[in-house]
């Protein structure tokens, strides 16, 4: 796979995020980075992806400074991970007929969620869903496929990127 790199790309390599002069530790999927992602494989997809918009918990995060669209998470927000659903890999409102990941959760990992344009155009069933950039757990424990940064690093990164920024995962 060959990718064009731009000065506006956020680079993920060896569990670190790089952007211009900035470097931050991150967590990735438990099974590493793969070229052929499959739903439920606990791996992070390799590629170059646009950063779409941000969901955040306004009861836990005072303010997010970003040039990306910022949307407060409501208690009924979810993301469909049901491979049989027409809403697969899309934002949904709960309750939802199929399987969906809840975005308003007790744990702080979804205090800030950046939607990554992975498996969007077109959406392919079983290729993976809900691949986000979000807040890391303690000790940067592996994710189920997302990329996770400390809340401080994530807020800073969001303040320096813009709508033309891509995430390049090696």
C-alpha positions, 0 to 999 in steps of 0.5 A: 500500500502506497500513501501520499504524505502531506504536512497536514497528516497526523502519523501513527507509527510504533504506538506514537502519534506525530504531528509536525513537532508534536509526539504523543504516546497512544494505544492501538488495537490489541492485535496491532495494525492490519491491512485487512480489518474485519469486524471484531478482530481487535486490530487497527486498520492501516491506511490514511483517513480523514478526521470527520468530526468530534463527539464529546461529553460536555459534562466532563470536558469544559471546552474543545478548541478545534476547527472540526465540527464539535457535537455534545454527546447525548445519552441516547447516542450510539454507533451501529456495529451490527453487520446485518443492519443498514445502519452499519458503521453509522451514528444511531440513536438508542434504543436501536433494533440492532447491535450498537455501541453506546457513546455515553458511557460511565468510563471516561474513554468516550469523553472525547471521540473523533470520528475517523473516516474508516469504512465510510465510502462505501461502507462494506459489511464486516470490514469494521466499524466504530474506529475512533480516536478517543481517550486512552485507558490507564497505562494505555491498555490496548483498544478493540481497534481504535486509537487512544491518547491521553485526554490532555494530548487528544485535546491539544492535537484537536486544537492544532489540526484542521479539516484538511488533516488526515490520520496516516496509520503505518 
